[in-house]
Each structure stands twice: as structure tokens, then as C-alpha cells.
Amino acid sequence: MAEVVRAEQLTKNYGLNRGIVDVDFTVEAGEVFGYLGPNGAGKSTTIRLLLDLIRPSRGRLTIFGLDSRRDGVEIRKRLGYLPGDLRLYDRMTGRDLLEYFAHLRGARGRGAEIAARLDLDLDRTIKELSRGNRQKVGIVQAFMHDPDLIVLDEPTSGLDPLVQETFYELVAEATARGGTVFLSSHVLSEVQHMADRVGLIREGRLDLVDSVENLRAAFMHVEATFAQPPPSDAFEGVAGVRRVEQDGEVVRFAFEGEIDPLLKALAQFHVKALDVREADLEDVFLARYRGEEPDAP
């Protein structure tokens, strides 16, 4: 796949305040890349660097193979952006605002079509709109010109579930035509639903980059119900077992890796029921940032 974004030792210093340090990642054409981290971890700094709103202290960032600083104008022609803190011209109607953006971009795009799908009234002024409808305007302007790269920061904030489903469809359509989505969101179930890969940033440094599938498969929750309660130390030292919680006949495990050693340990006892499931992305995220493995639910 073609490479859309490449960050190499990307660093931004804010004096005594933390920015980001030596961040390396790539984003491929046609994928949704989720960018996760707690508040203050460096997500917004990375996005501002992507948009050339701020300049790096060190390192290199290329988008579409172009230099983010030297070729910023050319890059922005092919980019859509929805900020996390959306600000719009209050006195303009939604229609006038989309016309304004279309004029800036030199193309009318699909604004009216996408607005209709989101059930957005374009003839009301922005100041008359609810928070959710303002967010719809932001989504329309980010997608209306079919950009090659769409940067989304908390995109479903204020949207009801039905509109969220339409938003997911827009993302899927964008990637199906070869577009790329860079997504930052605190709604981890949303990232799990849409993203192909995720990057986890902590205290300004990129902790890991991996596929959602690999991250979830690496951790499992196992719940075994026994005919009789097993000894409290029955599963000590079993490879892959990170945590054990016992409630009478029911034992819950937080597990990582191959499950075969645990199954062999369980086979020593009369097991009445066994439930195994992959951890959610939220489990993995919380475990990573608490410095421990995911707890059993």
C-alpha cells in the first residue's frame, strides 16, 4: 500500500511543558489509523503538526510524499479536517458556510448530499443550531470534497447513535475509494469499530503501533465455572496468566498469549462452563496506561 503519512523522530518542544518526543509512525492509503492517549499525551500536538499549524522542533513529517512545511499549501488541497474544538461563523447559514469552504477549495463537492444524509438543515444560521447539528456541519465540510486524507479529532462528539452510524458509513466510503483517515477519539469502542491500526501515545512518546486485531488478540478474558472450587493456588505459575480472581466455583483470568497452558491446567478439574473472549480495546488501553495487564471483567 502507498504511504500517506510518515513521521520520523517527530519532536515538538514547548519549553518547560511537554510536547512530543521522537514520534515515529506511518499511515497507509485506505486505512483508518486511530491515535489514542490520555489528555495531555501529545495527540493534539501531533495533529497540529500534521496540519502545519505548528512547526516541529526536530524530526521530519511527510504527507503524500511531500514535506509538511515546504509543501503545506499543496497538502491542504488534498486534506479534510474536523477539529475537536469546532468553531464556525455563527451568523452564516450552513449552506453559506459550505459555499464558502467550496470557494476556498475551488470545488463545490458533495456538501448538500452529505448534509441530507445527516438530516442537517442548511438554511438555519450556525448560532441557531444545537451542538450536534454544528458537529454535523463540521463533518460535512471535512468530507464534502472527497479528500485523500481526513484528520478527525473527536468526530462524533454530540451526535446521536443514528447519526453516528451515518458517520461510520462516510468513513467506510472514504477508505473504500482509497482515502485515508487519521482519527483521534476518547470513545474507544468507536476506534475499535473503525480503525485498522492504532498508535498509543503516552507522555509525549509513542508507546506502540499495532493493528486492533493484534492488540485485542494478545489479551483474553477467561471465566471458568467448576463443579467444586479449585485450590486458591491451582493456577499459580501457569504461562500467560496475568491475574486470577476467584469467587467460589467461578474463576476469572486475565490472560495473554497462547491459551493451551491454561487449558491443560483447567483440565485437572471438573469444568462445568468455560467462556473465552478477546479483550476490548478499552481493556488494552486502560491496562497499558495503568502499567498492568487487563483485569478480568
Order of alpha helices (4+ residues) and beta strands (2+ residues): beta-beta-beta-alpha-beta-beta-alpha-beta-alpha-alpha-alpha-beta-alpha-beta-alpha-beta-beta-alpha-beta-beta-beta-alpha-beta-alpha
